[in-house]
Structure formats: structure tokens, C-alpha cells
Amino acid sequence: MSVALTQHTLSVQTHGRSFVPLGSRIHRVLDASELRAGICTLFLAHTSASLLINEGADEEVTRDLERFFARLVPDGDDLFLHRAEGPDDMPAHVRTALTQTSVSVPFAAGSLSLGAWQEVFLWEHRHAPHTRTISVTLIGAAQ
């Protein structure tokens, strides 16, 4: 068994503030590699979006998260001076600071080792559509 490292870049188009499931895209990257077991690390190279692992079976979960963050970090809050790109600019940065821009997930038998209800999401924090870049690094063993 040999250990290898591969890197891929995913380009993800968002449609404004929303959750974009990434599981199927990550599985395509895994399928294209010869790696069967190891670790998958995702890094989002942006400051106004984040990566999240959470429930993917019930859309109310993501809607509840959005409602919670809208209350916690409201757009247009007078607290924020940085508004270069509009009233959602600084709140998007705070949302990113409170969440994460990288996640690592083990994989086995060529599939992510997520729980039954888990999904990997890109969470767009801006209202305008954006193209987001995610670096996918796979470290593992080929069989």
C-alpha cells in the first residue's frame, strides 16, 4: 500500500446567501483519485463565506442556522463601519470568523466518513452571487 497526496480545486457558483451542498462534488474528486482511505481537507479561500458540516437531511436546519445568524449578526448593524461592498459586507466577515474556512473529513472505501445525516456545505454569507474557490487536499492510501 502506498501513501499519496493529491490536490484539486473546486469552483462553486453561489446564488447569494445560501447553503450549497458539497458532498457530491467531493465524492467526484475522491472517485477520480486512486485513494481509498485517508483524510480529505477542504480550504475555502474567501473571507465572506464558510465551510460547515451539519445536517443535510432536513432543510429546516440550514434555515434555522440562517435565522440565528441573522439575529446574531444583522445586516446593516450600526456597530460596523466597514461597508465597502454594502450592508452585508462586515456581517459576512463576522459570520466567517464565527464559523470556519476549512474542514477535514476522513474517508474510507472511497467515500467520506460522514454520519448518516451529515453534509458538507459551503455557506455563502453575501447576498450577491459569487464564485468561490475550494482547495481539496486528499492524503491517503491507494489499494
HUUR-V683644 format. One record per backbone hydrogen bond with DSSP energy under -0.5 kcal/mol. CO is the residue of the C=O (numbers start at 1). NH is the residue of the N-H. Records with the same first field share a line. If there is no record, write none. Layout:
# HUUR-V683644
CO=NH, NH
This chain:
# HUUR-V683644
2=142
4=140
6=138
8=136
10=12, 134
11=13
12=14, 132
16=15
18=124
19=21
20=122
22=26
23=27
24=28
25=29
26=30
27=31
28=32
29=33
30=33
34=143
36=110
37=141
38=107
39=41, 139
40=105
41=137
42=103
43=45, 135
44=46
48=125
50=123
52=54, 121
54=119
57=59
58=61, 62
59=63
60=64
61=65
62=66
63=67
64=68
65=69
66=70
67=71
68=72
69=73
74=77
77=80
81=83
82=90
83=86
86=89
87=76
88=92
89=93
90=94
91=95
92=96
93=97
94=98
95=99
96=99
100=51
101=44
103=42
105=40
106=113
107=38
108=111
111=108
112=114
115=118
117=56, 57
119=54, 121
120=22, 23
121=52, 123
122=20, 124
123=50
124=18
130=14, 132
132=12
133=45
134=10, 136
135=43, 137
136=8, 138
137=41, 139
138=6
139=39
140=4
141=36, 37
142=2
